[in-house]
């Protein structure tokens, strides 16, 4: 389902930016970590053998899908004479947003999206989201049934790209959830699948790939997270993503990103999801799931004027639910009332 979102009930509160996750789950001593051997960095892969990622796709502007739920809501409100509400939702609809590819055979949809963007000289943002044991069985549970099925998903995704440009956010939450002790996510297997995806997608010269790294309130042991990301193919990707579907402020993200980049032992770039971080993280209960009184963050742009920060992106589509909490519909379903709350 394009546009799906994920939840993260097993992560700490987003405001706990300097607090480590449960010590039993995140053990700084790699010998005590699950599948620790899988995340010991290979120096040849992480420093000396780093390939230099291409620094620009064929288009330098992002594509805005004209047929999002937000765009359809604008039309519906106008037809109903609700012009003020239409104008508020238009603030969402007019911005480029990511499309989430969650089905087993994403190739045809990837081809359709990249072709539509190419016609108007733009680049789409796509989210690969089909890792086995996705979302650790929570609101966005699902994904491939096996490693073999996941590799087939990646192959289909890659074939759909052709020689067209795209930015790909690779598997939101997959690395930090595995580190945090998601019971069914074998760490070594998961990191290997992500590395396979990086290599398969980066075989396309006009594609950028960002391996997701969670958010600042999740994994505080940055050397451990960095080792895992390196094993997941980060040295051969364009960088990592932060804050997908979350609410941390841009300054907080920048501090965390710079520390994490340094911990990797090379020079990855990074992108931030700023779709809903205008008011920062919610400090009440369940801060990750449809929290009240949040607002849109900085609009998507490739022109950040900040070294190594490649883009502000709207990876989570504002107005799509985080899950069945606070009266919301299932994860990824458009919720016009919540969309209006983001645009006061």
N, C-alpha and C positions, 0 to 999 in steps of 0.2 A: 504494500500500500504506500504510494508516494505520499510524502508529507508526514509520515508517522513520527512519533516522538518517543523518547524513552524516559523511564523513571529511575530513581536511584535511592530507594528507601533504605538501603544498607550503608549509605555514606553518611558521614557526620554532618551536622548542621553547617550550612554554608558560611555562617559567621565565624566559625571556629578556624580561622585562617592559619593560626599558628599552633593548633592543637593536633597532635598525632592521632591517627585512628586507633582503635582498640589495640593495645599493645600485644594482645594474644594473636591478632590478625596481621599486624604490620611489625615484624621483628627486624630491627636494623641489622642484626647479625645474619648475614646471608646463609650461614650454615643452618639456622633455625627456620628460615623462610621456606614456604612450600616450593618444591622443585627448584631449590636454590641453584643447582647446577645449570639450570636453563637460563639464568639471568646474569651469569658472570660474563662481563664484556670481553669480546675477542678484540684485542688491540688492533689486529690487522683489519678487522671489519669496521672498527669505530673511529680510527684515526688515520693510519697510513693508507688504508684502502678506500677512503671515502670518495665516492664519485661526486663531482660538482654538479648539483642539480641545475637544470635550466632555470634561468632567472625570470623568464616571462613567457606566457603562452602567446598564441598568435593574436589574441585580443587582449586589450588592457582595460576593458570595462566589463562589468558583470551584467548578466542577462536577467531581465524581469519577466517572469512568466505572466502572460496576460490573462490566464485562466485559473488563478488560485481561488480557494474558498473566499479569501478576503475580497478579491475583485468581484466575484459573484455576489457577495453580500452588499457591496457598494451599489451594484445595479438594483438589487432587491429593495434596499432602503430608499433609493431614488424613486423607484416605481411606487413605493408606499407613501411617498411624500415626506419621508424622514430625512430631510436634506442635511440637517446638522449631524445626525448619526452617520450618514453616508460620508460626510467630510472627515469625520474622525477615523472611520475605517480606511478611507483613502490614504491616510498617513501610513498605513501598513501595506496596502495593495500596491502602492506606487514604487516600493523598494524591492530590489532583488533579494530573493530568499532561496534557501537550499531546497532541493527535492530529495526526499529519502527513498532509497531503493531497498525494499524489504522482502521482495518476492524471490523465489528460487531462480527465476530466469529473467534478470534485469536487462539483458541485452537490447531487446526491442525498444524499451522505454528510454534507455540511455541513448540509443541511436536517434529516437524522436526528439529528445530534449536537446542534444548537442546539435542536431541538424537545424532545429528551429532557432537556436541561439546563433549559429553560424550565419544563417540567412541575414540576420540584422547586425552582424559584426560584433557579437557579444560572446561572453564566456559564462556557462552555467556553473553553479555550485551544486555538487551532487554528494550525497551521503551514502556510503556503503554500510549497510546495517543488517547483517545476516549471520553473524558469528554464531556457532553453536552455543547453546545455553545463554542466549542473549538476555540482557537485563537481569541475569541471575534469577530468573523465574518470576520477576515482579510484573508491574503493569504492562511493560512492553516485551513480555516473554515471547520466545519463539526462536527463529533462526534456523539454520541448517541442522539436520539430524545427525550429521557426521562430518568428519574432516573431508571426506571425499566429496560430499555434497557442497561443502563450502568452497572447495577449490573449483568445482563446476560453476558455482555462482560467480566467483571472481573471473573465471574464464569468459563467461557470458558478458559480464560487465565490461571487461577489456575489449572484447570483440565489438561491442556496441559503440565504443569510442571512435574507432577508425583513426583518421588523422586529424580529427577535430579537437578543439581546445576544451578543457574542463578543469575545474578544481575539485578534488575529491577529498572529503573528510572521511577518514578510515575508522570505522567502528567505534562510535562514541562509547566511552566507559569501559571498553573491553580490557584494556591493560590495568587500570586501577581496580576494577572489580575483581580481577583474578588475583591481584596482589592482596586485596583486602579479605581474601578467603572465601570467595564464592565457591560453594561446596562442589559444584559440578564442573567448574571451569578448570581443567588441567592446565597449569601455567605453561609448561614446556610446549604442549601441543598448541595452545592458543597463540603464543608468541611466534611459533613456526608458521601458523596459518597467516598471521598478519604480515610476516616477512614475505611469504609467498605472494600475498596481495600487493605489497609494495613493489616487488620486482615485476610482477605481471602488468601492473598499471603504469609503472614508470618506463616500460618498454615503448610507450607511446610518447613521442617527444613533446607534444603540446599539452601534456597533462601534468598538473601539479598534484602532489599527494601529501596530506598532513595526517600523521598518526595521532589519534586522540590521546590526551594525557590527563583527562579529568578536570579538576578545578582546585583552587588553592586550599579549600577546606577539607581535602580528602587525604592525600598522601603527603605527609610531612617529611618523610625520609627521602629527600630528593636524590641522593646517590643510588638508592635502591630502585626508585622509579626510573632514573636515567638508565641504569643497566637493563631493566626490562624493556624500555623503549628501544634501546640499541639492538637488543635481540629481536625486537619486532620489526626491524628494518629501517629504523629512523635514519641511520647514516646514508641510506640510499634514497630516502624520501626528501621532500622539500622542507619539512619541518614538522611541528606538532600543533595541535589545536587545543584550546582551553575554553572552559566555561560553557560547553554545549548544553543548552536547555537550563543553564543556571543563571545566577544573578549577581555575581561578584563585580565590583566596580572595575573600570578599566585601569586605574592606577594600581589596584591590588593585583590584577592580572599581570601587569607589566613587571612588577617586582618579582612575582613568582616565576614568570616565564624566563626572565634573565638568569635567575638562580638555577632553574632547571636546565637551561641551555648550557650554562657553564658546567654543570655536573655531568653532562653527556660526554665531555671530552672533545667535542668538535663544535661546529658553529651552526646549529640548526636555526632556521627562521621559525616564526610562529604566527598563528592567526587567533583572533578572539571572537567568540559569539557574544555580540553586544545587543542582541535582539530585545532583551528584557532587563537590562542592568541599570536602567536610569535611576532607580532609587536604591540600588544596592540590594543585598540579601535581606530577607525577612528574618526577624529575630524571634518570632513565635514558633509554635509547634509545626512540624512537617513543613519546613521552609522551602523544600524542593518542589512541592506539589500544589500548583495553582495558588500560590500565596497571594493574599490581598495587597492592594495599595502598591503594586509594582507599576513601572512605566517603561515605555520604549527607551532603549539606549541609543548611543550614537548610530547614525545610519550607516549602511554598508559602504565601504570605500576601499580602494586599493592605494589611496594616497594618504598614508598615516603620518608622514613626516617623522617617523620614529624608526631608527635603525633596527633591522631584523623583524619588525612587526609588519608583515606583508599585507594584512587587511583586517579591518573590522567587517565581520560577516553577520548576517542574520541566518544562522544555521537552524535554530529552532524557529519555526514560523509563529510569530506572535498571534495569539488568538486560538491556537490549537492546544487542546487540553494536555496536561501532564498525566492524567489518570483519573480514576473515579474517586476523587476526594473533593471536599468543599463543593459538592453538588455538580462536579464536572462530568462530562461524558468520558468514554474510554480514551486512553492515550492516543494522541494524534488526530482526534476528531475536532473539527472546527466548532468553536463555542463563541458565538457572537457577543454574548454578555461579558465574557471575560476579555474579549478583544476591546470592547468599549472601555472596560476598566483600565486598560493599558494606555488609553488615549484620552485622559481627562481634559 
